[in-house]
Amino acid sequence: MNSRAGARYFISISGLDGAGLAAPREVVMGLQAKADSGATALETSDAAFPGNLLTEQPLKRQKTPTGEVQEREGNAFELSVSGERLSAQRAVSCLLEPRIGDLVALLDTEEGVFITDVLVRREGKTEQSRITVGGTRGEAQDLVIAAANLKIEASENIEAHARSMSFRFESILMAGRQLALVGTKLLTSMQDIVTNAKKQLASFETTSTRARNRVDRVDETDQLRAGSIQTQADSVALTQAGTSLIVAKEDIRLDGKRISMG
């Protein structure tokens, strides 16, 4: 605060009273005299100006109470605070799960002592840090993250474990060097499926395809090798080729009511 003589200070009496401080009688009288004379401020040179308002006192730093986690049972924690034992529970806003050895911030309320934040995590811990959402009693709750854009980055791996997962997108893009799907059953329901690959390898014990119409086009070579081949057509079976060869080690048999050649 400026303490030069003649400096002007506006004093809010309601502000002093609102802060729990009684307005000095001489200040009120000085302001009343200034108001009667048409002045709008009280000067430091006035005798009515209280000198204690000019004293430059450093603000006292309020320390946040802290404690070190000693034991844990569910959502209840035993802490060491200044050498004494203290029981506390985890606040809903404390998403990072405290663990033994952590330095935590505390808040004392009528409902009890709450752990609001994990301040320091001791080095040498190999267990994973957990971010959980739950009530003060430790029960699990739902979590919704709402944002215009959401990005998750991991330098190594991303793992997701759940009983079931559901994704809904207008469009989805997955890009990677390798994609593996492992499970007991894969169900795909699409209006259109377009696959473009340089090489496709498939291995099945049994494969079955059913379609109303099917068109296969191979520009170069189409090879089929099987123990037995059976082709059945309800109406017409047509094979067209510039040159057609049938090679058999033993017999070639054509069976029909009528066989026409030429």
JOJOFEN-V254975 format. One record per residue. SS is DSSP state (2 for helix, 1 for strand, 0 for the rest). PSI is psi as a letter, one per 40 degrees, with the letter a starting at -180 (NA if undefined). OMEGA is omega in radians with two decimals (999 if undefined). Layout:
ss=<SS | SS>
psi=<PSI | PSI>
omega=<OMEGA | OMEGA>
This chain:
ss=<0 | 0 | 0 | 0 | 0 | 0 | 0 | 1 | 1 | 0 | 0 | 0 | 2 | 2 | 2 | 2 | 2 | 2 | 0 | 0 | 0 | 0 | 0 | 0 | 2 | 2 | 2 | 2 | 2 | 2 | 2 | 2 | 2 | 2 | 2 | 2 | 0 | 0 | 0 | 0 | 0 | 1 | 1 | 0 | 0 | 0 | 0 | 0 | 0 | 0 | 2 | 2 | 2 | 0 | 0 | 0 | 0 | 0 | 0 | 0 | 0 | 0 | 0 | 0 | 0 | 1 | 1 | 1 | 1 | 1 | 1 | 1 | 1 | 0 | 0 | 1 | 1 | 1 | 1 | 1 | 1 | 0 | 0 | 1 | 1 | 1 | 1 | 1 | 1 | 1 | 0 | 0 | 0 | 0 | 0 | 1 | 0 | 0 | 0 | 0 | 0 | 0 | 1 | 1 | 1 | 1 | 1 | 1 | 1 | 0 | 0 | 1 | 1 | 1 | 1 | 1 | 1 | 1 | 1 | 1 | 0 | 0 | 0 | 0 | 0 | 0 | 0 | 0 | 0 | 0 | 1 | 0 | 0 | 1 | 0 | 0 | 0 | 0 | 0 | 1 | 0 | 0 | 0 | 0 | 0 | 0 | 0 | 0 | 0 | 0 | 0 | 0 | 0 | 0 | 0 | 0 | 0 | 0 | 0 | 0 | 0 | 0 | 0 | 0 | 0 | 0 | 0 | 0 | 0 | 0 | 0 | 0 | 0 | 0 | 0 | 0 | 0 | 0 | 0 | 0 | 0 | 0 | 0 | 0 | 0 | 0 | 0 | 0 | 0 | 0 | 0 | 0 | 0 | 0 | 0 | 0 | 0 | 0 | 0 | 0 | 0 | 0 | 0 | 0 | 0 | 0 | 0 | 0 | 0 | 0 | 0 | 0 | 0 | 0 | 0 | 0 | 0 | 0 | 0 | 0 | 0 | 0 | 0 | 0 | 0 | 0 | 0 | 0 | 0 | 0 | 0 | 0 | 0 | 0 | 0 | 0 | 0 | 0 | 0 | 0 | 0 | 0 | 0 | 0 | 0 | 0 | 0 | 0 | 0 | 0 | 0 | 0 | 0 | 0 | 0 | 0 | 0 | 0 | 0 | 0 | 0 | 0>
psi=<h | h | e | i | h | e | i | h | h | h | h | h | d | d | d | d | d | d | e | e | h | h | h | i | d | d | d | d | d | d | d | d | d | d | d | d | e | e | i | e | i | h | i | d | e | i | d | e | h | h | d | e | e | e | h | g | h | i | h | h | h | h | h | h | h | i | i | h | h | d | i | h | h | b | e | h | i | h | i | h | h | f | e | i | h | h | h | i | i | h | i | d | e | g | d | h | h | i | i | h | e | i | h | i | i | i | h | h | i | d | e | a | h | i | h | d | i | h | d | h | h | i | i | e | h | e | i | i | h | h | h | i | h | i | a | e | e | e | i | i | i | i | h | h | h | h | i | d | h | h | h | h | h | h | d | c | i | h | i | h | h | i | d | i | i | h | h | h | i | d | i | h | h | h | h | i | d | h | h | h | h | h | a | d | h | h | h | h | h | i | d | h | h | h | h | h | i | d | h | h | h | h | h | i | d | h | i | h | h | h | i | d | i | h | h | h | h | h | d | c | h | h | h | h | h | i | d | i | h | h | h | h | h | d | c | h | h | h | h | h | i | d | h | h | h | h | h | i | d | c | i | h | h | h | h | i | d | h | h | h | i | NA>
omega=<-3.13 | -3.10 | -3.14 | 3.14 | 3.12 | 3.10 | -3.06 | -3.12 | 3.02 | -3.06 | 3.09 | 3.14 | 3.12 | 3.11 | 3.11 | 3.14 | -3.12 | 3.13 | 3.12 | -3.14 | 3.12 | 3.13 | 3.13 | -3.08 | -3.12 | 3.09 | 3.13 | -3.14 | 3.12 | 3.10 | 3.12 | 3.12 | 3.11 | 3.14 | 3.13 | -3.12 | 3.12 | 3.13 | -3.08 | -3.10 | 3.10 | -3.08 | 3.14 | 3.11 | 3.12 | -3.14 | -3.10 | -3.09 | -3.11 | -3.12 | -3.10 | 3.09 | -3.11 | -3.10 | 3.13 | 3.14 | 3.13 | 3.11 | 3.11 | -3.13 | 3.12 | -3.12 | 3.08 | 3.13 | -3.12 | 3.10 | 3.13 | -3.10 | 3.13 | -3.12 | 3.10 | 3.04 | -3.07 | 3.12 | 3.10 | -3.06 | 2.99 | -3.05 | 2.98 | -3.11 | -3.14 | 3.10 | -3.13 | 3.13 | -3.11 | 3.10 | -3.14 | 3.06 | -3.07 | 3.11 | 3.13 | -3.11 | 3.13 | -3.08 | -3.14 | -3.09 | 3.05 | 3.06 | -3.03 | -3.12 | -3.12 | 2.99 | -3.01 | 3.06 | -3.04 | 3.06 | -3.12 | -3.14 | 3.09 | 3.12 | -3.12 | -3.14 | -3.10 | 2.98 | -3.07 | -3.09 | 2.95 | -3.04 | -3.06 | 3.05 | -3.06 | 3.12 | 3.12 | 3.11 | -3.13 | -3.13 | -3.08 | 3.00 | -3.08 | 3.01 | -3.08 | 3.10 | -3.14 | 3.10 | -3.13 | 3.12 | 3.08 | -3.13 | -3.11 | 3.13 | 3.13 | 3.14 | 3.08 | 3.06 | -3.11 | -3.14 | 3.06 | 3.09 | -3.13 | -3.11 | 3.11 | -3.12 | 3.06 | -3.13 | -3.12 | -3.00 | 2.98 | 3.14 | 3.09 | 3.13 | 3.13 | 3.06 | 3.08 | 3.14 | -3.13 | 3.11 | 3.09 | -3.10 | 2.92 | 3.02 | -3.12 | 3.12 | 3.07 | -3.11 | 3.13 | 3.13 | -3.11 | 3.12 | -3.12 | 3.05 | -3.10 | 3.14 | 3.13 | -3.14 | 3.09 | 3.13 | 3.14 | 3.10 | -3.07 | 3.01 | 3.09 | 3.07 | 3.11 | -3.14 | 3.13 | -3.09 | 3.08 | 3.13 | 3.12 | 3.11 | -3.13 | 3.12 | -3.10 | 2.92 | 3.06 | 3.08 | -3.12 | 3.14 | 3.11 | -3.10 | 3.06 | 3.08 | 3.10 | 3.12 | 3.05 | 3.11 | 3.12 | -3.07 | -3.06 | -3.01 | 3.07 | -3.08 | 3.09 | 3.12 | -3.09 | 3.06 | 3.07 | 3.12 | 3.10 | 3.12 | -3.13 | 3.10 | -3.12 | -3.10 | -3.02 | 2.99 | -3.03 | 3.07 | 3.14 | 3.14 | 3.03 | 3.06 | -3.13 | -3.12 | 3.01 | -3.08 | 3.10 | 3.12 | -3.07 | -2.99 | 2.93 | -3.04 | 3.04 | -3.07 | 3.11 | 3.09 | -3.14 | 3.10 | -3.12 | 3.10 | 3.09 | 999>
